[in-house]
Structure formats: structure tokens, C-alpha cells
Amino acid sequence: MIYEESGALELEVDVTRTWWASAVAALVSEVAALVALGWWGSSAPGGGVVRVLLGVGLPLVAIVLWGLFAAPRAVVGVPVLRVTTTVLVFGSAAAALVAMSAPALAGLVVATALLGFLPAGPAAPVPGGDRQVRPASG
């Protein structure tokens, strides 16, 4: 869509690119958190059964909590629970990485998560549609 106003098209493209960058950062950080939880669980002390249960169970618990409380289309839309779940999942992932002597990876996961949840700018039309672009919220 081409606007008559000078610079309107550039603003639309910039906001859309920023929104996509924010959405990709959020997705990458969420997947990294699940991988970190599974990695820690599979390397936890204990027998093979305990490791398998933790390696599969921890990411599954995080997925269920995320879907219920923190996803963009969460079943329960309570802001306090959304923030609590987000801090719990990313905090657990960071703690797991630090426990496995990977503090740099923990910092990278947290930094990417923060980038994914930063506002992407004002709402603007998406090229080719009339829906509004909103910042990624997890």
C-alpha cells in the first residue's frame, strides 16, 4: 500500500521489521529456555529413568504453564500470572544453565528474552492487511 504522505511507507516497513525481529527473538528465547530445561534435566544426578523423566518432564511442564498463562493467546489472561510464568520459565532456564557451568549461555537466553519482549514501536498497519502490528509479548 502506498501512502500520499511523505515517509509513511518507510515508517510502516520499519515498524513491521521491528515487530518481526521482536517476534523472532521471543520465539528463539522460548525455544532456548525449553532446551536448557531439558538439557539440565537429562544431565541431573540420578539414574537413567530420573534423567529421562526430568529431561522430558521439565520442558513439558514449562510448555503447559506457558500455554495456560504466558502465550499471546493464553487460556488464562491474568497479567500477574503471565509475568510470573515468564519469570519462572526464563529464570529456571537461566538457573539450569548456570548450574551446568554455562553462565554465558544463561545471559544470552535472558538477553534474547528481553529483546523479544521489548515494545516494537507504535501500532502500524501491516503491509497487505488492515490488522494492527503489536509488540511480541511472548
N, C-alpha and C positions, 0 to 999 in steps of 0.2 A: 504494500500500500504506500503510495507516495502522497506526502502532505504538502500543502501550499506553503506552510510556514517554513522559513529557513531553519535548518538544523533539526527539525522534528524527526526526520528519518534516522539521522545519526543517533539521537537520543534513544529512540526505540531499539535500535540494534545494540547499542551499548548496554542498556538495561537487560535486554534479553540474554546477551552473552554473560553478563554478571550473574543473572539468575541461574543459567545453566552451569556456570562454574561453581556456584554455591551448592547447587543440587548434586553435582558430581562429587564435590568434596564431602558432602554429608553422606552420600552413599559409600564412598571409599572408606570413610572413618567408621561407619556402621559395620561394614564387612570386616574391616581390620579388627574391630573390637570382638566380633564373633570368633575370628581366627585366633586372637590372643587368648580368649577364654578356653577355646578348645585345645590349644597348644599347652596351656598351663594344666588343664585337666588331664590331658594324656601323658604329661610328664610328672604328675603328682606322685608322692610316695604311696606305696601300696602295691597290691597285686595287679595282675593284668585286667581283672574284671573291674576293679575300682577305677583304674585308669580309663578304661573304655566308657564306663558309666559317667565319669566326670568329663571326659573329652567330648562326649556327645551330649550329655545332660546339661552342662553349663550353657553352651550356646543355645540349646533348645529353650531353656528357661528364659534366657535373655530375649529370644525371639518372641516368645509368648508375652512377656512383660511389655516389650516394645510395641507389639501389635495391639495390646489392650490399652496402653496408656500414652505412648510417645509417638506413634506413627502419625503421619499427616491425616489419615482417616481412622484414627484410633476409635475403638469401641467405646471407651470411657473418655470423654473430652474434658477432664478436670485439669486445669493448668498446673496445680500443685503436684498432681500425680505425674504429669508429663515431665516436669522439671526433675522430680525425684527419680523417676525411672531413667531419664537421660544421665543424670549424675551417677546413679547406681551402676548402669551398664558401662559407661566410659571410665568411671572410677575403678570398677572391678577389673576392667581390661588393663588399665594403666598399672594397677597394683600387681596383676598377674605378670605383666611384662617386667616390672621392677623385680619381682620375686624370682624371675628367671634370668636375672642379671642382664636385662636389656632396657636400661633406663632411657637410652636414646630413642628406641622404638616407642616406649611409653610416651615420651614427649612428642614424638611425631604423630601418634594417634590422637593425643589430646589437641595438638595444634591444628590438625586437619579437621577434627570435630568442631573446634571453634570457628574455623573458616567456613565450614558447612552451615553453621547456624547464624552467621552474621547476616544482617539485612542486606539484600541485594539492590536496594535502591527503591525509589518510588514505584508504585504500581504503574505499569505501562502496557499498552496493547501488544499482544504477541503478533508478529507478522503472520498474516494469513488467518487470523481469527479475531473474535471480539472478546475473548476471555481476558482476565487480568493476570499479569505476572506478579507473583508474590514471592518473597524470600523463602528459601527452603527451610523447613522447621524440623526436619528430622523424620 
